Amino acid sequence: MVRVVLLLLGLSSAILAGGCPGSLANGDAFGDGGIELRDAEAILSQSCGTTGCHDDTSQAQAGLDLRSPGVENRVVDVNAITAGCTDRTIVVAGDPDGSYLIDKVLNVPGICGLQMPVVGTLPAEDIETLRQWILDLGGSSGGMLDGG
């Protein structure tokens, strides 16, 4: 009887092990289902810092450069300069719902000008990345910038 149980246990193990897919040599390439994760600076640079919009030239819309590194230094605790919205803070560290940047990408009623980006909309994942970035900027350092 013990031999039969051991035989059945061995066969069960062999069947289960045979059904396992094993491992991938480059498993990291498949960990997120093929979606390229971007950080907030990359999202702003690639989606908003395009030529003629918020690029790194003197012709940038509203004089706001969202392309160059260190973008948090140009948006945190900085008010918008568009007439009618000068009381709006572009990014309030730690408060995405109080940040005008989020209102602009969500096209919240009452924004000045057009939704951003002007062409198309940001994917929900990118908006969530921006929200998390703003939360992280608040951090535990009492609102001090964490360098990005």
Buried (B, 14 or more C-beta within 10 A) or exposed (E): EEEEEEEEEEEEEEEEEEEEEEEEEEEEEEEEEEEEEBEBBBBBBBBBBBEEBBBEEEEBBBEBBBBBEEBBEBBBBBEBEBEEBEEBBBBBBBBBEBBBBBBBBBEEEEBBBEBBBEEEBBEEBBBEBBBEBBBBBBEEEEBEBEEB
